[in-house]
Amino acid sequence: MTELIIDVHGLVKRFGAFIAVDGLDLRAGRGEVHGFLGPNGAGKSTTIRVLLGLYRASAGRVRVLGRDPGRHAAEVTARVSYVPGEVTLWPNLTGQEVLDAFGGLRGSRDATAERRLADAFALDTRRLVRTYSKGNRQKVVLVAAFAARTDLLVLDEPTSGLDPLMEEVFQRCVRDAVEAGRTVLLSSHILAEVEDVCDTVTIIKDGRLVESGRLADMRHLAASTVTARLPARLADSIVARLRQAGVAVEPDAGTIRLAVPRDRVPAVLGVLADADADDITCTPAKLEDLFLRHYEVAAR
């Protein structure tokens, strides 16, 4: 059994009468990248603050690296790297001085890894923080987080302000961290980013769990999109056959668009090929489709 680095069961966090997190389960194993998804106000940041020991749970069981962060916050955070989406740094220090300060606060550092990561992120650590763009401030914290010898990386909208090239560097750093046996909890609005690097995902809405599991398994729950152009003489009969097979069809001037469950894709493509359809495309379900579908279900 995979060692659980994050093990949350029935988490409730109240602020007076307001319930920010309501009975949430969240688990992430060693060497796993776990996507934590939800819109603003869903309860993601509150949950992360509970994991870091900044808030105490109102109810439920919370364990991070085998410890209760509400009781052992210092022991937990010594083994955790945290990157927020909005970074505030000392404006009159250079980037290198900020890295030195972080290393001093943690009590250990890997200066070689810091230099390598600063080069990878094209970060000039000689400049004062007040001259940095939002993206460069984000790079300082990312360098510190990935260079630290920690078991868990908690990344809350970590690529905010980064350009696409730096997002590629970020994803490579995540993969390197996992290869080293570290665990990553990634909270992001960029669904493509989550899809590229995550093994498992948890989707929440209004503080409640909507769906959680392996991304590869959850894709089975979303339909692939198939489009094709039909011969005019056969269009009506083909549409009728597809509908009889239980496939949703949207015809439009000889072109059809189908939402096809994964297990029916081969059969549907066979029907279209036999009918001499042209311009056949098949697009596998994306995380965004799954995400939006689950929000629609949860809203009902």
PyMOL commands that set and color helices and strands:
alter all, ss='L'
color gray80, all
select helices_A, chain A and resi 44-51+73-77+95-106+111-120+129-131+134-147+164-179+191-197+215-221+235-244+262-274+287-299
alter helices_A, ss='H'
color red, helices_A
select strands_A, chain A and resi 4-15+18-29+33-37+59-64+80-83+152-156+183-187+200-205+208-214+224-229+248-252+255-260+278-283
alter strands_A, ss='S'
color yellow, strands_A
deselect
rebuild
show_as cartoon
